[in-house]
């Protein structure tokens, strides 16, 4: 049984997978060898690799899983098979896998290189991934690989890899032993430092305590009223001279300044709808209340007596 002797021990529960690329006689021979290795209290379970994902095996129920070890097997184990094998292994259990590889395989090829196969086993959750055997494919196996996988590479071989499941279950927890220092009481404090940083009510009445006036902390420049331009926020007043805009929630006074400019630049309301009352009778409408009065300047206060208003009505 070669290198299996280091991985299968008496009393263990071992799963052996098989596929259609190997003969029944080869499977029976391998199962007999494993049964001898785990006797007298061990147990061997045989599972078709294509139906492994549909099996009802519970988590962590096997001490070892043998994939593709039946002589003549050319099965390529996908990542789902590798993950399932890792799931049914007990913590510390051993996986032994053998499959054909291409020593010059490119990324994405049907056949993996030995390094790519080791990486796939590691990604399934296994550790201590080690190649333990490298044997050449027989002519029959070479032909079977090319026919079933359509692989045209010529640098083909078969490798056997052993890996171990970590000694813990996925999701398990363990309390951490934190280093704690023994409590020996409060640290000693220098009395001089305590006296230096202690301030009592009596100290405030001491004539030797020199208190600073808060006004003395201000420089003459601090007392100057700031210019409105220095109070403007970034972006406030940006734009052309004719279309200055104050920023939202303006606090620098620009919004009020623009509002005053708007009021001062507003046109003086005219006394009537026609807007020609101040020009004289030649420009006034027939119902103008200023008929008969001399022209006046816009905005000038004009007083009409009651008789004039009555005539206009």
GIUR-V368753 format. One line per field, one symbol per residue. ss: DSSP state (H for helix, E for strand, C for the rest). phi: phi as a letter, one per 30 degrees, with the letter a starting at -180 (. if undefined). psi: psi as a letter, one per 20 degrees, with the letter a starting at -180 (. if undefined). A space follows every 50 residues. Layout:
BEGIN
ss->???
phi->???
psi->???
END
This chain:
BEGIN
ss->CHHHHHCCCCCCEEEEEECCCCCHHHHHHHHHHHHHHHCCCCEEEEEEHH HHHHCCCCCCCEEEEEECCCCCCCCCCCHHHHHHHHHHEEEEEEEEEEEE EECCCCCCCCCCCHHHHHHHHHHCCEEEEEEEEEECCCHHHHHHHHHHHC CCCCCEEEEEEEEEECCCCCCCCCCCCCCCCCCCCCCCCCHHHHHHCCCC HHHHCCCCCCCCCHHHHCCHHHHCCCCHHHHCCCCCCCCCCCCCCCCCCC CCCHHHHHHHHHHHCCCCCCCCCCCCHHHCHHHCCCCCCCCCCCCCCCCC CCCCCHHHHHHHC
phi->.iddddccbeidcbcccbbddcdddddddddddddddcdccdbcccbddd cddcdcdddhccdabcciddejdbdcddddddddddddddeidccbbbad bcdcdcdjddccdeddddddddddjcbhdbdcabbdddddddddddddci ccdcccabccbcbbdedaddidbadddddcdddcjdddcdedddddccbc ddddcddddccddddddcdedddddddeddcdddjdidkdddbdbdddhd bcjddddddddddddddddddbddicdddkddcdddcddceicddbddjd dcccddddddddd
psi->jcihhiipqqiqopppqrriirrhghghgghhghhhhiqijrqppppphi jhhjrkprqliqhqpopkippipkpoorhhgggghhgiqqpirpppqpqq roikprpiqgprrhhhghghgghijqrloppiqoqqqrhghghgghghik pjqimqapqpppqppqlqqpiqqpqpnqoppqojrqqqpphhhghhjppr hhhhipiipoppphhiiprhhhiqpqqhhiiprpipjqarhilqpqrplp jiihghghgghgghiqqppqhrhhjjhihrhhiqrhjpijpiqrqrqpip pppprhhghhhh.
END
